[in-house]
Amino acid sequence: MYTRELVPVAPPADASTKVMQVLANPQMLQVVVQPLIDLKTAQVAGWEVLTRAHEDLDIAPSELFAAAAAMGVGADLHIIAVQAALELRSTLPAGSFLTFNVDPRAVVSGHVQALLREQEDLSGLIVELVEAAWPVDPTALLASLVDLREHGARIAVDDVGAGYSGLSQLMAVRPELIKLDKSLIQNLPNDPAAQALVTAVSLLSGTLDAWIAVEGIEDEEQLRAVSELGIPLAQGYIFGMPAPAWPQVDTSAVRRILRAGTHRARDVADLMRDAVPGELITDARGRPESLVTFNGAGSLETHPLIAVAPSTTIRQALTRALRREPHRRFLPLVVTSPLGNPLGLVDVDAMAMSLMNETNLGSEPAFSFAR
């Protein structure tokens, strides 16, 4: 598990000794949390668990985990970190998720997966895969992720944009949460290229039915730029420093931006409605499985559904809806949370009307049937 603030570097000479100290006494590895804020509501959506070595060790978490990996005991250290994260579940604030970083090599080894599988249900947990440790052959990793998902966990890809293989990883994993590296955010307010890249990944996230989060927000100017790009989740010092669970969170900057902004429907979250009783079938974890309609004979008919993240643009969602079979094109889409639970439905006619009003019947087509 890597810390958000530090990039893994070559460990100091005595790092191996400190690794052995932590393995002998797991209490030497401590955890803190940092919130992820929903920029639509100014509420805490979830918490990321971060590791901190005990102050007596005087070593950065990234150095500690790098040394453990070099010693061949990286999975053992990850087990300690994941176990500490899991202990927070019992006091997790209602309505929020818990996310933690895991080296993909530790997942493939089977040790971390076995620890997670000891939990009866992994709902509410998001496993973040660290990009820097991506395996050359991801076959075994992808099989492990299928198992974790089947038991309720969701998957995130961390530090997207920090390396060279981020897009291929996204396509392979199809994560439920995409986290953009803080390096993209530093000059975002004044860098058109950075804005274009963030927008491109945001559009991709809509196609993958994934939420997108931006890390490293330190000031209100960066936060405003992220909000204007339609990013739904933000994380950074502007909301408070990482602290023991569960700290007070300052969302005043988000509330100021919400008050100052002019409301214009840009994504499906703006057009959501509640599902009519019986309209949506969910599984045992409350995740949507199918839509229900009455056919011409007055009997019930079930349909496969399209699930979208709240930040999916109206144009994207409408295009996907209209590419379905003709008799299903006008069925509503299901808007889901990062954990896959339904937030509401969005109707095709509402999206079409919103897009027509926005473009004022301009020259650009509002949607396309093209495949």
N, C-alpha and C positions, 0 to 999 in steps of 0.2 A: 504494500500500500504506500503510495508516494504522497508526499505533502503537496498542497496546491502552490505554496509559495516558492519552492525551491526546485530546480532542475537537477536530476540525478547527475552526480559528478564522481570522479575517482575518489574512493574513500580514503581517509587518513591512515597512516601506518598502523595505528592502534585500533582500527575499527573492528578487526576480527575479535579482539579481546572483548570489546563492548557488545558485539553480537552475542558472544557466549554468555555474557552477563545477563542479557535480556532473555535468552533461552532458558537460563537457569532460574531467573526470577521475572516472570512475565509482567509483574507490576511495574517494572522499569519502562515499559512501553505504555504510554498513556494516550487517551483520545480526547479530542475536543470536537466541537461541531460548528458549522457555518451554515446560515440559512440560504435557501434559494427562494427568491421572491417572485410571486406572480405579478407581472406588470399591468395586468388588467384590473386586479382587485387590491393591490398593495398589501396582500396577505402572504404569510409564509406558506409556500407550497411543499417544501421538503427541507431536509437537513443533510449536509454531507459530513461524514465522519472523517476527521483528519488525525493522523498520528503525531505524537510528540515523544521523543526520548526524554527520560527523566533528566532533570537539570544536572544531576551529578555525573551523567555520562558525557555531557558537553559535546554532542554530536548531532548533526542535522539528520532528520528522518531519511532524506534521500541518500545520504552517505551510509546510514545504517543498513538500509535495504540493499544498496549496491554491494556492500561488503558481504551481506548474507548470500546474495545471489552468486557472488564470486566464490564463496566457500561451499556452495552447493546446498545451503540450508535456507534458501529464500522462501520455500514453501512453509517451512517451520515457523519462520517469522511472520508470514502472512496469516497463518493459523491463529497466532496470538492476537494479531490486529483484528481479524474478522471476528474472533470470539469476543473481543472487547466491544466491537460494534454491535454484535447481536445482543449483548447484555443491555443495550439501550432501548431495545424494542418495547420492553414492558412499560417504559415511561414516555414513549414517543407521543408528542402532542397529537390529539385527535385530528384527523383530516390531513395529515402530512405523511410524506414518505421518507425513507431513510436510504441514503446512497453511500457507497464506500468503494474505494479503488482497490482493484486486485490485478496483480501481474498475471497476464494470460498464461505464463509458464506455470504459475502455481495452480491455476484452474486445470490445465492439462495434466499436471502431476496426479490429480485426483484427490489430494489431501484437502484442499479448500472446498471442493465440491462435496466431499464426504461430510465435512463439518456442516455445510449448509443443508445437506440432505437430512441431517439429524433433526432439523426443525420440521414440524408436522406440515407447516404451510409457510411458504416464502412470500406470500402476498405482503405488499408494503415495502419490499426491499428492491433496490436497484443496484445491480452489480456493474461498476464502472471498469471497463477494460482500459488499461494504460497503453496508449499508442506506441510509446517508445519500446515496449517489450513485445511487439507483435511477432508471432512465430512465422517462419518462412512458409511452412505448410500448415494452414489453419484447420485442416480436416478434423483433427481430434478436438480442437477447441470448439469448433462449431457444433460437434456432436454433444459436447458437455453443456453448451448453452441451450440446446434443445431440451435437455433433461431439466435444467434449472427453470426454464420457462414453463415446462409442464407441471412443475411444482409451485408455480405462482410468482417466481421472480421475474423482474424486467431487466433488460440489458441496456447499458449506456456505453458509448464510445467516448473516451475522454481525450482532451487536448487536440481536438480536430483542428488542423491548420498549423500545428507545430512541426509536423514532419512531412515526409514526401508521399506516404502511402495512405493518407487519410481517406480519400474517396473510395479506393478499392476496399478498404476495411468496412466502410459504411455499407457498400453494396453486398459484401459477404455476410455481415452480421445482421443487417436490417434492424438496427437498434430502436428501442422505444424512446430513447433520449440521446440527443447529440449535444455534446458540450464543446463549445468553441474555446480554443486556447486564448489566454489573456493577451498574448502577443498581438492578436488581431485588433484588440480594443484600444491599445495605447494611443493611437493616432486616428481612431475611427471618426471623430467629429469633423476632421479636416482632410481626410484621405479618401478621395472617391474610389480608389482601387480597393481599399479595405472595405468600404461600404458595399461595393459590387460583389466582393467575395462573400461577405456575410449574407447578402441577399441571395446569392446563388445557393449557398448551403441551406438557407432557410427554405428556398423553393424545393430543394431536394428533400428536406425533412418532411415537407407536406406530401410529397409523392410516396415517401416511406411510411407515412402515418406516424411520424415521430415528433416528439416535442423537441425544442431546441433551447439551449441555455447558453448564456454568455458569462464567462468568469472574468474576474479581475476588474470589476467596476470600482473605481476609486473616487470619482467625482461626479457632480451633477451633469456636467457637460457630456461625459461619456454615457451616462444613464439616459439622458434625453436622446442622444443619437441612436442608442439601442432601441429605445421605445418607438422612435419614429420609423425604424426599419421593421417594426412589427414583431420583434423577438418577444416571446411570452415569459421567459424566465431569466432572472439575472442574479448574479452572485458576486460579492466583493466587499471590500473594506467599508464602502459607503454605508452598508447596512450594519456594520459592527465587526470587530475582530473575532476570529475563532476563539471559542471559550468553552468551558465545561458545560455539559447539557443541563438545562436549556436556557440560553441567555435571552435577555430582552433584545428586541430587534427594532432598529430605527428605520421606519419606512416613510418618514416625512418627505424625503426627496421624491419618492414615487407619487405620493399624494399631491404634491405641488405640481408635478408634471401632468397628472390626470386632471387637476382643476384647470390648468392653463390651456390644455389641449382642446382643440375643436373636434367634436365627435364626428367621425365619418366611418362608415362600415368598410373595413379593409380586409377583414378575415372572418371566418365562419363564426368565431366567438361572438361577434356582434349581432348575429342573426339567430342564435339558438332559441329554441323553445323547449318546454318540457314534453316528455313522451306521454301520450295518452295511455291510461292503464290498458295493458294487454297488447300494446303496439310493439313492444320490444321484448324479446326473449333473452335472458341472461343465464350464464352458467352458475355453478356453485360458488364461484368467487365474485359474482356480480358483474362479470364482464359480458358484453353483448355477443350474442351468437347469431341471431336472425331477426328480421322484421316480420310483422304479421299484418296482413290486410284481409279484407273480405272480398271474395271474388263475385262474379256476376250471379252465381247461384246462391249467394248468401252464406257460403261456408268459408272457413278460415284457410288462408294460404300463407305459407312461410316463404321468405326470400333471403338469399344471401345478402349481406350488408357491406357497405363501405364505411370503414371507421377512419376519421380524420382527426388530427390534432387541432386545437383551437386556433393556432396560428396559421393554419392552411389558408392560403388566399382564396377569396371567393371565386376568382377566375379558375384557379386550379381545381377547386372542389366541383364547380359547375361542369367543367370539361370532363372530369372523371365520371360524374353522374350521367352525363349525356352519352358517354361511350358504352354504357351498359346495353343489354338487350332492350329492344324497343318497349316491351311491356313493363320494364323495370326502370326506365330512364327517369321517371318522375317520383320515384320512392325517395324518402328523406335519407340523408346521410347521418351517421351517428358521430357525435363529437365526444372524444374520450380524454380522460386524464392521463398523466404519465404512467399510472399504474393500470391503465386499460379500462377503468370503470367509466360508464356513460355519464357525461355531463349534460347532455341534451341532444336534440335533433335539429337539423337545419333543412328546411324545405327548398326544393329546386326552384319553385316559383319566386320565393323570397330572394334567393341568390340572383336569379335573372333580373328581377326588378332593381335590386341594389346596383348591379353592374351597369344596367342601362342608365340609371340615374347618375352614376359616377362618371361614365364616359359621355353622357349627354348625346348618345347616338353618334359618337365620333367615328372616324374612319377605321379605327382598329376594331376587328371583330371581338365581340364580348365573349364568345366561346366558339368551340369548334367540334364537329363530329369526327374529324379526321383521326385515324388510328395511327 
